[in-house]
Amino acid sequence: MTTYPDSVRFLYALGNEIKTAKFGLERMERLLEALGHPERRYAIIHVAGTNGKGSACAMIAAGLQAWGKRTGLYTSPHIEEPVERIAIDGVPVTASAFTWAFDRVHEAAERLLADEALDAHPTYFETVTAMGFLLFAERGVEAAAVEVGLGGRLDATNVVQPAVTAITRIDYDHEAFLGKGLARIAGEKAGILKPGVPAVFAPQRAEVTPVLEERAAAVGAPVERISDWRIADCEVGRDGSRWRVESPVAMDLECSLAGGHQVENALTAAAALRRFGVPIEAVAAGIGSARWPGRLERFARDPEILLDGAHNPSGARALAAHLERFYGNRRLTVVFAMMRDKSVEEMTGAIFPLAERVIVTAPRHERALDPASIAAAAEHPAVAIAGTVREALQEALRAPDLIVVYGSLFLVAEARKELGALL
């Protein structure tokens, strides 16, 4: 009988979920057909974007739950354990439930392979996506928030027939897969729009807006634009924000997720929930109660340690804005690592000038960039190299005031485990 560690090992053996991504929906469609189309047994709000889509999904799921619906939340990547990707009513599924779903999906894939109905076993991401859809159906989920993995048009999640779609802010990321330039990236994200399905658009750059609008018009998707919303009395604090929405509906909102950029994500979530029919009271309660670890997360207070999974230039800029606004007088030590498919200059340029000390390292991941390469490319007078995340944190803790760990969710995941032993 398969154990949870067995299932995780098999998934990892399928290869890195980005490098081995299968861009196309035929494999997922055949797999879900073999499983009885579990994704059709509940309503779905489908969310794409570059940054903020996970936060928006967490808030959407919390709003659905506050409305009294049995709620699913599918996100990626995980921070510590794969079970985090599939949550029901705000709680990750158990290891035994995860294993049960893995067995069902793997068995279906093996049957299809034997019948030559598949060209290869579903990828890591395809397998876990099917597992999430299956668990939601088997556990009686009524509505689910589903985050796109990569892009949108050909992402494994795009087999769903959603009730509402939403697109958070689009920026540069994964250009090797999605194409060069914001217009190409936006075209891929816009692929989640469906005929007649209401869509919510966060404010976008000038190059992005016409791409989304043209796609929405082509498929006949009615659009709600967050740029048309009017808010007042917005107070952005170190640990969250509050504001009043005056139009198109009147409501007071409070978000416990740190960072001024979360106001925009919360409005996107609120609009998607309203389009789904969620009452204002449940929208407000959900956004106020949502949690999303590893994103501007204050992990410890003495010493103060922030963990942020910012892994692209837009995320790094948002982190820099938060640090400058609320920690400008602090002596900052940065622990940084990144993956090889990112630009060192873009990832470090916004944050490193704010730091007194910088320690570069690498998490235990095949795509991690050699820290010596980061140190050589980054411009900072006090850069130290640590061979492991534990060594980097030990060095940071020798002279702590404010410690910020950022650059990759893989780094954040490893740092969380190491800090649990070091503090």
LINSULWO-V258189 format. One record per backbone hydrogen bond with DSSP energy under -0.5 kcal/mol. CO is the residue of the C=O (numbers start at 1). NH is the residue of the N-H. If there is no record, write none. Layout:
BEGIN
{{CO;NH} {CO;NH}}
END
This chain:
BEGIN
{{3;7} {4;8} {5;9} {6;10} {7;11} {8;12} {9;13} {10;14} {11;14} {12;15} {16;20} {18;21} {21;23} {22;24} {25;29} {26;30} {27;31} {28;32} {29;33} {30;34} {31;35} {32;37} {33;36} {37;40} {38;41} {43;144} {44;46} {44;163} {44;164} {45;146} {46;166} {47;148} {48;168} {52;56} {53;57} {54;58} {55;59} {56;60} {57;61} {58;62} {59;63} {60;64} {61;65} {62;66} {63;67} {64;69} {65;68} {69;71} {70;142} {70;143} {71;89} {72;145} {73;75} {73;87} {74;147} {81;84} {82;85} {83;86} {83;93} {85;75} {85;87} {86;93} {87;73} {88;91} {91;88} {94;98} {95;99} {96;100} {97;101} {98;102} {99;103} {100;104} {101;105} {102;106} {103;107} {104;108} {105;109} {106;110} {107;111} {108;112} {109;113} {110;114} {111;115} {112;117} {112;118} {113;116} {123;127} {124;128} {125;129} {126;130} {127;131} {128;132} {129;133} {130;134} {131;135} {132;136} {133;137} {134;138} {135;139} {136;141} {137;140} {142;43} {143;72} {144;45} {144;146} {145;74} {146;47} {150;152} {152;155} {154;24} {155;158} {156;159} {157;160} {160;162} {163;198} {164;46} {165;200} {166;48} {167;202} {169;50} {169;51} {174;177} {174;178} {175;179} {181;185} {182;186} {183;187} {184;188} {185;189} {186;190} {188;153} {188;191} {189;192} {190;193} {194;197} {198;165} {199;224} {200;167} {200;202} {201;226} {205;208} {205;209} {206;210} {208;211} {208;212} {209;213} {210;214} {211;215} {212;216} {213;217} {214;218} {215;219} {216;220} {216;221} {219;196} {220;222} {222;199} {224;201} {224;226} {225;228} {226;229} {229;231} {230;246} {230;247} {232;244} {233;235} {234;236} {235;237} {235;242} {237;240} {237;259} {240;237} {241;255} {242;235} {243;253} {244;232} {244;246} {245;251} {247;230} {249;251} {251;245} {253;243} {255;241} {259;262} {260;263} {260;264} {261;265} {262;266} {263;267} {264;268} {265;269} {266;270} {267;271} {268;272} {269;273} {270;274} {271;275} {272;276} {273;277} {273;278} {274;277} {279;283} {280;284} {281;285} {282;286} {283;287} {284;288} {285;289} {286;290} {287;256} {292;295} {294;296} {294;309} {297;299} {297;307} {300;305} {303;302} {304;403} {305;299} {305;300} {306;405} {307;297} {308;407} {310;407} {312;316} {313;317} {314;318} {315;319} {316;320} {317;321} {318;322} {319;323} {320;324} {321;325} {322;326} {323;327} {327;330} {330;332} {331;402} {332;356} {332;357} {333;404} {334;336} {334;359} {335;406} {336;361} {338;369} {339;342} {342;344} {343;347} {344;348} {345;349} {348;352} {351;354} {352;355} {357;334} {358;360} {358;384} {359;336} {360;386} {363;365} {365;368} {367;340} {370;373} {370;374} {371;375} {372;376} {373;377} {374;378} {378;380} {382;358} {382;384} {384;360} {388;392} {389;393} {390;394} {391;395} {392;396} {393;397} {395;398} {396;399} {397;400} {401;304} {402;333} {403;306} {404;335} {404;406} {405;308} {406;337} {408;412} {409;413} {410;414} {411;415} {412;416} {413;417} {414;418} {415;419} {416;420} {417;421} {418;421} {418;422} {419;423}}
END
